[in-house]
Amino acid sequence: MRRSTPCSSRVQEQRQNVQQLCGTLRVFAAVVADGSVVNWGDESHGGNSSEVQDQLQNVQQVCATGGAFVAILANGSAVTWGIQFVGGGSPRVQHQLRNVQQICGTLVAFAAILEDRSVVTWGRPDYGGDSSRVQDQLRNAQQISCTASVALGDGTVVT
């Protein structure tokens, strides 16, 4: 049996040719073939991207926390929306979100690997959103895990 999430009828026609789908218990975002994003679900938890919709063009990847989303654009920049405290706003690091290669979200924080293999984190500081204590170790990052672990080029892991 196929079930629809609440509020999804307003975007039903837009949910065609989905290239990537990302979501949590309450919200979803889909990257469609033209590189735009369709977002639905609980608007108080990131289910409404209307404030940034004009920026969501040429989207390559989208990722979620429990109440926010981040999208990587083709030019390597990142766009965030949703609850600011869990990563929906990224004013502290927005200037660093350039040449983003990979993103990952936990329940309340995001991490991104940049082209120079450094790592940027934001969201709830006490749950992975502040990596300043280990920032000097976060060099040559190769892969990031949704459990806030980073695999480095020398084979070590920083959490």
C-alpha positions in Angstrom: 0.0 0.0 0.0 1.4 3.4 -1.0 1.1 6.1 1.7 1.5 9.9 1.3 2.9 12.2 3.9 0.8 15.0 5.1 1.0 18.2 3.0 2.5 16.3 0.1 -0.5 16.9 -2.2 0.7 20.5 -2.7 3.9 19.2 -4.4 2.6 16.0 -5.9 3.0 17.1 -9.5 6.5 18.5 -8.8 7.7 15.1 -7.5 8.5 13.7 -10.9 11.9 12.7 -12.2 13.4 12.6 -8.7 17.2 12.2 -8.8 17.8 12.1 -5.0 15.5 12.0 -2.0 16.4 12.9 1.6 14.2 13.1 4.6 13.5 12.6 8.3 10.4 11.5 10.2 8.6 14.8 9.5 10.1 16.3 6.3 11.4 15.4 2.9 13.3 17.1 0.1 13.8 15.8 -3.4 16.3 16.9 -6.1 14.5 16.7 -9.4 16.0 16.3 -12.9 16.2 20.0 -13.6 18.4 20.5 -10.5 15.6 22.2 -8.4 14.4 21.0 -5.0 10.9 20.1 -4.0 10.3 20.1 -0.2 7.3 18.9 1.8 6.2 17.9 5.3 6.1 19.7 8.6 6.9 23.3 7.8 8.2 24.0 11.3 10.9 21.3 10.8 12.3 22.4 7.4 9.4 21.3 5.2 9.2 24.7 3.6 12.1 26.0 1.5 10.3 29.0 0.0 12.7 31.5 1.6 15.6 30.0 -0.3 13.8 28.5 -3.3 15.4 31.0 -5.7 18.8 29.8 -4.6 18.0 26.1 -5.1 19.1 25.8 -8.7 21.6 23.3 -10.1 21.4 21.3 -6.8 23.8 18.3 -6.7 23.0 16.8 -3.3 20.7 17.5 -0.4 21.0 16.3 3.2 18.9 16.7 6.4 19.1 16.9 10.1 16.0 16.5 12.3 14.7 19.9 11.4 16.9 21.4 8.7 18.3 20.8 5.2 21.4 21.8 3.3 21.9 21.6 -0.5 25.2 21.5 -2.4 24.9 23.5 -5.7 26.9 22.7 -8.8 29.2 25.7 -8.1 30.2 24.1 -4.7 28.3 26.5 -2.5 25.7 25.4 0.1 22.2 26.6 0.9 20.6 25.9 4.2 17.0 26.2 5.5 14.9 25.0 8.4 15.4 25.3 12.2 18.6 27.4 12.7 19.6 25.7 15.9 20.0 22.3 14.2 21.7 23.6 11.0 19.0 25.4 9.1 20.9 28.6 9.4 24.6 28.7 9.0 25.7 32.3 9.6 28.8 31.3 11.6 30.2 29.2 8.8 28.3 30.4 5.6 31.4 32.2 4.3 33.3 28.8 4.6 30.7 26.8 2.6 32.5 27.1 -0.7 33.8 24.3 -2.9 31.8 21.8 -0.8 32.4 18.2 -1.9 30.4 16.1 0.6 27.8 16.8 3.3 26.3 14.7 6.1 23.8 15.4 8.8 23.2 13.9 12.2 20.0 14.6 14.1 21.0 18.1 15.0 24.2 19.1 13.1 25.9 19.1 9.7 29.4 18.5 8.6 30.9 19.3 5.2 34.2 18.3 3.5 35.6 21.1 1.3 37.7 20.8 -1.8 40.9 21.4 0.2 39.8 18.4 2.3 39.1 20.5 5.4 35.9 20.0 7.4 33.3 22.6 8.4 30.6 21.8 11.0 27.5 23.7 12.2 24.2 23.1 14.0 24.0 22.2 17.7 27.4 22.8 19.1 27.2 20.2 21.9 26.2 17.5 19.3 28.8 17.8 16.6 28.0 21.3 15.3 31.2 22.8 16.7 34.4 21.0 15.7 36.8 23.8 16.9 38.3 21.5 19.6 39.6 19.0 16.9 39.8 21.4 13.9 43.5 21.1 13.7 43.1 17.4 13.2 40.5 17.7 10.4 42.9 17.9 7.5 43.0 15.7 4.4 39.4 14.4 5.1 38.4 11.7 2.7 34.9 10.7 3.9 32.5 11.9 6.4 30.0 9.7 8.3 26.5 10.7 9.5 27.7 9.8 13.0 30.0 12.8 13.0 33.2 10.8 12.3 35.7 11.8 9.6 38.1 9.4 7.9 41.4 11.1 7.1 43.8 10.3 4.2 46.3 8.6 6.6 43.6 6.1 7.7 42.8 7.6 11.0 39.4 8.6 12.2 38.4 11.8 14.1 35.1 11.9 15.9 
